[in-house]
Amino acid sequence: MATRRGSYDKPKELEGKRYTGMKVGGHHRWIYDAGEWAEKKVTPDKWEFSYAVTKRRKGRAPEGSGAPVGTAHHWFILADQTVTKVDANSYTTEMKGVKHKLAHRSAGKETWSASERAQRKHLAAILREMLADLEKDEAVPAPRRRTARRRSQAA
């Protein structure tokens, strides 16, 4: 019986770029164990944080699917987080974003698929693209809000 490993490792193409791994459009759901989020305030509006946790696939992986055990991936995450204070010691948190693969390290290998310099260059390109998208959206004029004075004059 054939395993799905062949499908995972089979080269794929998107917009002229070859890749392997999950097919574009595929999805996962993960359960995160209790982890630790540590943060430090560095300016009035900026915090540095770290987060460490084990994530587990919701359900079971099909036999032979996915990257081999020991494979590592280096991701850069751009996220939007909203937190709401529930009580003196608790907050709810919601985060949505995107993650970009900068490099991977195959199981049993010591080196990453891209040098640190190449990863930084790739990240700079990602950030430039994001900035261009933000500035493009900024070019669209926002709808004018009616002020209290205008509303009273209109009445």
C-alpha positions as CSV (number, residue, x, y, z in Angstrom):
1,M,0.0,0.0,0.0
2,A,1.4,3.4,-1.0
3,T,1.9,6.0,1.7
4,R,1.1,9.7,1.3
5,R,4.8,10.6,1.7
6,G,5.2,10.7,-2.0
7,S,2.5,13.4,-2.3
8,Y,4.1,15.5,0.4
9,D,7.6,15.3,-1.1
10,K,6.4,15.6,-4.7
11,P,7.5,18.9,-6.2
12,K,4.7,21.4,-6.8
13,E,4.6,24.8,-8.5
14,L,2.8,28.1,-7.7
15,E,3.3,31.2,-9.8
16,G,6.5,29.8,-11.3
17,K,8.0,28.9,-8.0
18,R,8.7,25.2,-7.1
19,Y,8.0,23.9,-3.6
20,T,7.4,20.7,-1.7
21,G,5.3,20.0,1.3
22,M,1.6,20.5,1.8
23,K,-0.3,21.6,-1.3
24,V,-1.3,25.3,-1.3
25,G,-4.8,25.5,0.0
26,G,-4.3,22.6,2.5
27,H,-4.9,23.3,6.1
28,H,-4.2,22.0,9.6
29,R,-5.8,22.5,13.0
30,W,-3.6,22.4,16.1
31,I,-4.1,22.2,19.8
32,Y,-1.6,24.2,21.9
33,D,-0.6,22.8,25.3
34,A,-0.4,25.2,28.2
35,G,2.6,27.3,27.2
36,E,4.5,30.3,28.5
37,W,4.2,33.8,27.0
38,A,6.8,36.1,28.5
39,E,7.0,39.8,27.7
40,K,9.0,42.9,28.6
41,K,7.9,46.5,28.0
42,V,10.7,48.3,26.1
43,T,8.9,51.6,25.2
44,P,5.5,53.0,26.1
45,D,3.9,51.2,23.1
46,K,6.4,48.4,22.4
47,W,6.8,45.0,24.0
48,E,9.2,42.2,23.3
49,F,7.8,38.7,23.8
50,S,8.7,35.0,23.6
51,Y,6.3,32.1,23.5
52,A,7.2,28.4,24.0
53,V,4.8,25.5,23.8
54,T,4.2,22.1,22.2
55,K,1.5,22.1,19.6
56,R,-0.3,18.9,18.7
57,R,-2.3,18.1,15.6
58,K,-6.0,18.0,16.2
59,G,-6.9,14.5,15.1
60,R,-4.3,12.1,13.7
61,A,-1.9,12.6,10.8
62,P,-2.4,10.3,7.9
63,E,0.3,7.6,8.0
64,G,3.4,8.7,6.1
65,S,2.3,12.3,5.7
66,G,4.1,15.4,6.6
67,A,7.7,16.2,7.3
68,P,10.0,13.5,8.8
69,V,10.5,13.6,12.6
70,G,13.4,15.9,13.4
71,T,12.6,18.4,10.6
72,A,12.7,22.1,11.7
73,H,11.1,25.2,10.2
74,H,12.0,28.8,10.7
75,W,8.9,31.0,10.4
76,F,8.4,34.7,10.7
77,I,5.0,35.6,12.0
78,L,3.1,38.8,11.3
79,A,0.1,38.9,13.6
80,D,-2.7,41.2,14.9
81,Q,-3.6,40.5,18.5
82,T,-6.5,41.7,20.5
83,V,-6.6,41.1,24.3
84,T,-9.5,41.9,26.6
85,K,-9.1,42.0,30.4
86,V,-11.5,39.6,32.1
87,D,-10.5,40.1,35.7
88,A,-7.5,41.2,37.8
89,N,-5.4,38.3,36.6
90,S,-6.9,37.1,33.3
91,Y,-7.2,38.3,29.7
92,T,-8.7,36.6,26.6
93,T,-6.5,36.8,23.5
94,E,-7.3,36.5,19.9
95,M,-4.5,36.5,17.2
96,K,-4.8,36.4,13.5
97,G,-2.0,36.7,11.0
98,V,0.3,35.1,8.5
99,K,3.5,33.2,8.8
100,H,6.3,33.1,6.2
101,K,8.8,30.2,6.0
102,L,12.3,31.6,6.0
103,A,14.1,28.3,6.0
104,H,13.9,24.6,7.0
105,R,16.4,22.1,8.3
106,S,15.9,18.5,7.2
107,A,15.8,15.8,9.8
108,G,19.4,14.7,10.7
109,K,21.0,17.8,9.1
110,E,22.9,20.5,10.9
111,T,22.4,23.3,8.5
112,W,19.4,25.3,7.4
113,S,18.2,25.5,3.8
114,A,19.2,29.2,3.7
115,S,22.0,31.1,5.3
116,E,21.2,33.7,8.0
117,R,22.0,36.4,5.4
118,A,19.6,34.9,2.9
119,Q,16.9,34.6,5.5
120,R,17.3,38.3,6.4
121,K,17.1,39.3,2.8
122,H,13.9,37.2,2.3
123,L,12.4,38.7,5.5
124,A,13.2,42.2,4.3
125,A,11.4,41.5,1.0
126,I,8.4,40.1,2.9
127,L,8.3,43.3,5.0
128,R,8.7,45.6,2.0
129,E,5.8,43.8,0.3
130,M,3.6,44.2,3.4
131,L,4.5,47.9,3.7
132,A,3.6,48.4,0.0
133,D,0.2,46.7,0.6
134,L,-0.4,48.8,3.6
135,E,0.5,52.0,1.8
136,K,-1.7,51.0,-1.2
137,D,-4.7,50.6,1.2
138,E,-3.8,54.0,2.7
139,A,-4.1,55.6,-0.7
140,V,-7.8,54.9,-0.8
141,P,-9.5,57.8,1.0
142,A,-11.3,56.8,4.2
143,P,-15.0,57.6,4.3
144,R,-15.6,61.0,6.0
145,R,-17.0,60.7,9.4
146,R,-19.8,63.1,10.3
147,T,-18.9,65.1,13.3
148,A,-21.3,66.1,16.0
149,R,-21.4,69.7,14.7
150,R,-22.3,68.5,11.1
151,R,-25.0,66.2,12.5
152,S,-26.5,69.1,14.5
153,Q,-26.4,71.3,11.4
154,A,-28.0,68.6,9.3
155,A,-30.9,68.2,11.8
